[in-house]
Amino acid sequence: MNVNAKQLNTIHVNHMDITTSLSFFMQMKGFIASQPSLVNVLGDVWTTFLVALDNFDEVYAQFRKWQQTAELKTLDSDRDKALRAFLDALKAFVSSPNAEKRQAALLVQNVRDKYHLATTDEYMKETYAIDQFMKELKNTPALVAAMALIGLTEYADDLEAKNDAFLAKMNERTMAQAGLETGVVREKRLVVENAYRDLVKLINALAIVEHPAGMDYDAPIDLLNAEIKHYQRILGTSGSSSSSGSSNSNSSSEGEGSGENSGNTGDSGNAGNTGDSGEGGNSGNTGDSGNNGDSGNSGSGSGDNGGNSGGGGGGDDWGNGSDE
């Protein structure tokens, strides 16, 4: 037995949003696959992880397809055209030879300059900016009069209506995403989370054994821990290294017996927030360039940690390190 064996670090995978979790699992798959000697000793546990990950990836692809509906793109395009038409009409009067109309246009232009109105903005950022702009224009008597004088009222009405239509569809999609996340996507995610946890337990247990088949586990564990630390930073947590190989007061070795931590688990992980890139809509927070809508929290699941279990999908202490 090598009591000083390095161990895989703890990471709260069930606290990741759905997009980040898939990315993490794919990265771990790639790093492990790059170590043939490690793959050779993982056997069925590795195969189970691969199958679970493929299933998760497949349903997530359908999830993304739903997020980027053609109808939502059409509504965004209609809204963008209305915004450009409004701004073009306003610009024409800013340099009008008629002093009264020019002053009216400049009054509206000054308000417009307060808001970042760009058709290239992410969905919800653009939606919010237009909504606030329209409210100020329509709730300020002087601006209402100015728009009427230069014929902007109909452009404003059209822009507001198309922005509201886009927002209604976005909200509808968000509700549908939440239902999908609590259904098949969440189910497949929990399966791959459990498969990953089993993989961690096995690698940590093998590392403690006196290097079966003459294999040195330090190098692959260092490689995997470097990637785990990257995702810990994404989650805003520091994690812990188990380079000493000794169990702390809140965890037991995950490779033997029940492998369950006796400390307190975290609450249920947010499995919901996803984000699209490009024209796809944000579905939560991942800092993506797309537009988001919350897809809900995966609150229930099998809490694998003993003690005070908060229920998150499959427990949140995966590794042999101390709790984060």
C-alpha positions, 0 to 999 in steps of 0.5 A: 500500500502506498499511503502517500499516493497522489489522489484526484482532487475534489470538484463539485461537478453537480454545481456546474451548469449543464454546458460546463459539466459536459465540457468538463466530462469531455475534457476528462475523457480526452485526458484519460484516453491519452494515457493508454496504460491508465485506460488498460486498468480501468476496465468496465468502469471506463467503458460505463463512463464512455457510454454514459457520456455519449448518451449525455452528449446526444440528448444535450445536442437536442437540447441545444437544437431546441435553444436555437429555434428558427422562430426565435431567430426570425423574431430577433431578425424582425426586431433588429430590422425595426430597430434599424428603421427607427434609428435611420429615421431618427438620424435623418432628422438630426441634420434637418434644416428645420430647426424645430424638427432638428431640436426634436430629433436631438432630444430623442437622440440624447436619450438614445445615447443613454442606451447601448442599442446594437443588433449584435448584442446578445439576445437578452441584453438587446431586449432589455436595452430596447425595453428601457429605451421605449419606456423612457420615450413613451413615459416622457411627455416631451419625448412623446411630442418630439417623436410625433413631430418628426414622425417617429411614433409609428417606428417606436410602436413597431419596435416595441411590439417586435421586442415584446414578441421576441421576449414572449417567445424567449420566456416560452423557450425558457420554460420549455428548457426548464422542463427538458432539463428536469427530464431526459437531459437531467437524467442522462447528466446524473448517470454520467456524474455517477459514472465519473464518480466511480471512475475517480474512486477506482483511480484513487484506489489503484493509486494507493495499491503498490502500482499494479502492473508496474504502473506509476499513477503520479503522472496521469493524476497530475495531468487530470488534477491540472484540468480539475483545477481549471474547472475549480476556478470556473466554479470559483472554488479552490478544491483540495489536493490529496497528494498526501494520500491520507483521508481527512476528517470529512472523507473516506477513500472513495475507492473502497467500500461505500466510498461515501464521504461522512461530512456535509454535502452541498446543496443541489447543484444548479444543472440548469444554466446554459448558454449559447454562443453566437446567435443562440440564446443565453439560457443562464449564466455561463458568460457566453456570447449568446442569450440566456434563459434559466433552465432550472435547478436539478434539485433532487438526485441521489445524495452520495454523501452521508451526514447532512445530505443536501441532495444534489445530483449524485453528491458533490464530493468527487475525489479523495480530497477534503470538502471544498 
